[in-house]
């Protein structure tokens, strides 16, 4: 046992590097981290359909209460303030993203390989943190990137088809004289008050169905009466809407700082378009950097604790005497327990941060006119 630990002490990175599982799936060589990603996916497919297979009137208890509280917190406190009437469209993807990352993170905290080594005396790398591999976090970031921008393009197409393109997509309150109210009125109506959780609505129908609650007659297109001169025109042909969606999404992807007013001189476009193009290049670079930052943040945070923990623990077997081993081992053991607790917190935190930032990116993509 000690000779195995001493060998690993020379390279603490062995705890975070991928190791082959000695079986393949077709042409793909399976590593311990790939295997744990599969385990996380299987757990999600097993746990949630069983716990939430049917609606229940009684208050949830046990594991169902634990998961439901997380699901509701994410939907009400994280997704809904950003996505408003679009919340329920994106909740399934965002819930899945959060729990997949969380399960991968938490499974990586279980020292499965070390336990196997302890009982068998043979080196084992079973287990591991799937999100401790850049390819896994990169795949998650690519999924988020594609979902964000495809959602934005689809939103443009839908807005063109229902005749709402170019109108503000936020829920506007109206003042007493019938004018359009300020966005602050929306915040007051939905009670962002003292001692209340974020975006708790005065009308609790928002909790049950934010899609309808945040939607007013400004979004009803040809089915609503509209707002006088701002009433929506009829939607365009679906084929034309789909063809125009991508160009219009790119047109609104960067700001137009010198865009002339409706009654202004068209000469302003001569300045606006070159500036828009320069800003578009910067925005496209930023669009690539954002998922890259998501990938690096999750990957780095999930391997950092493992490396520190391995380096501390593996100082013990390389000590020159038993007395020195005891002197090192006592404080290192206490510190390792504290690091383990910190890693549990980081597992939840990083799943939250990845999902929260993805939510903000989606919210900005589905409001193309801003």
Residue pairs with C-beta under 8 A, 6 or more apart in sequence:
1 117
1 118
1 121
2 317
4 117
4 121
4 123
5 314
5 316
5 317
6 317
6 318
8 14
8 15
8 310
8 314
9 314
9 315
9 317
9 318
12 307
12 310
12 311
12 314
13 307
14 125
14 310
15 306
15 307
15 309
15 310
16 128
16 129
16 132
16 303
16 306
16 307
16 310
18 31
18 32
18 33
18 34
18 128
18 133
19 31
19 32
19 125
19 128
20 29
20 30
20 31
20 32
21 30
21 31
21 32
21 34
21 35
21 126
23 30
24 30
28 34
31 133
32 113
32 125
32 126
32 127
32 128
33 128
33 129
33 130
33 132
33 133
33 136
34 130
34 136
35 126
35 128
36 104
36 107
36 108
36 127
36 128
36 129
36 130
37 104
37 130
37 136
39 107
40 100
40 103
40 104
40 107
40 130
41 100
43 103
44 96
44 99
44 100
44 103
47 63
47 67
48 67
48 99
51 63
51 64
51 67
52 64
52 67
52 68
59 65
60 68
71 95
74 94
74 95
74 98
74 355
75 87
75 91
75 95
76 197
76 199
76 200
76 207
77 197
77 198
77 199
78 352
78 355
78 356
78 359
79 87
79 90
79 91
79 94
79 359
80 87
80 199
80 206
80 210
81 198
81 199
82 359
82 360
82 362
82 363
83 89
83 90
83 210
83 359
83 362
83 363
83 366
84 169
84 170
84 171
84 210
84 214
85 169
85 171
85 210
85 211
85 212
85 213
85 214
85 215
85 219
86 155
86 211
86 362
86 363
86 366
87 210
87 211
88 209
88 210
88 211
89 211
90 151
90 359
90 362
93 147
94 355
94 358
94 359
94 362
97 140
97 143
97 144
97 354
97 355
97 358
98 351
98 352
98 354
98 355
99 351
100 140
101 131
101 140
101 298
101 350
101 351
101 354
101 355
102 347
102 348
102 351
104 129
104 130
104 131
104 136
105 129
105 131
105 302
105 346
105 347
105 348
105 350
105 351
106 344
106 347
107 127
107 129
107 130
108 127
108 128
108 129
108 130
108 131
108 132
108 302
108 306
108 347
109 129
109 340
109 343
109 344
109 347
110 127
111 127
112 124
112 126
112 127
112 128
113 124
113 125
113 126
113 127
113 128
114 124
116 122
116 124
116 126
117 123
117 124
129 302
129 303
129 306
130 136
131 137
131 140
131 298
131 299
131 302
131 350
132 299
132 302
132 303
132 306
133 299
134 295
134 296
134 299
136 299
137 294
137 295
137 296
137 298
137 299
137 302
138 295
138 299
140 294
140 295
140 298
140 354
141 291
141 292
141 294
141 295
142 291
144 291
144 294
144 354
144 358
144 361
145 287
145 288
145 290
145 291
147 358
147 362
148 358
148 361
148 362
148 365
149 249
149 287
149 365
151 362
151 365
151 366
152 249
152 365
152 366
152 368
153 245
153 246
153 249
154 245
155 365
155 366
155 367
155 368
156 165
156 244
156 245
156 248
156 249
156 252
156 368
157 238
157 241
157 242
157 244
157 245
158 241
159 165
159 166
159 169
159 368
160 235
160 236
160 240
160 241
160 244
160 245
160 248
161 235
161 236
161 238
161 241
162 221
162 222
162 232
162 235
163 221
163 222
163 232
163 233
163 234
163 235
163 236
164 218
164 219
164 221
164 232
165 248
165 368
165 369
166 369
167 218
167 230
167 232
167 369
168 218
168 369
169 219
169 366
169 367
169 369
169 370
170 183
170 186
170 367
171 186
171 214
171 215
171 216
171 218
172 180
172 181
172 183
172 185
172 186
172 216
172 218
173 181
173 182
173 185
173 186
173 188
173 189
174 180
174 181
174 185
175 181
175 185
180 227
189 201
189 202
189 203
190 199
190 200
190 201
190 202
190 203
190 206
191 200
191 201
191 202
192 198
192 199
192 200
193 200
201 207
201 213
203 213
205 212
205 213
206 213
206 214
217 224
217 225
217 226
217 227
218 224
218 226
218 227
218 230
220 226
220 232
221 232
221 235
222 232
222 234
222 235
224 232
225 231
226 232
235 241
236 244
248 368
249 368
250 280
252 368
252 369
253 280
253 283
253 284
253 287
254 276
254 277
254 279
254 280
254 282
254 283
255 276
255 279
256 272
256 275
256 276
257 272
257 275
257 276
257 279
258 268
258 271
258 272
258 275
259 268
259 269
259 272
260 266
260 267
260 268
260 269
260 272
290 357
290 361
294 354
294 357
294 358
297 350
297 353
297 354
298 350
298 353
298 354
301 346
301 350
302 346
302 347
302 350
305 339
305 342
305 343
305 346
306 343
308 339
309 336
309 339
309 340
309 343
312 332
312 335
312 336
312 339
313 332
313 336
315 328
315 332
316 325
316 328
316 329
316 332
317 325
319 325
319 328
364 370
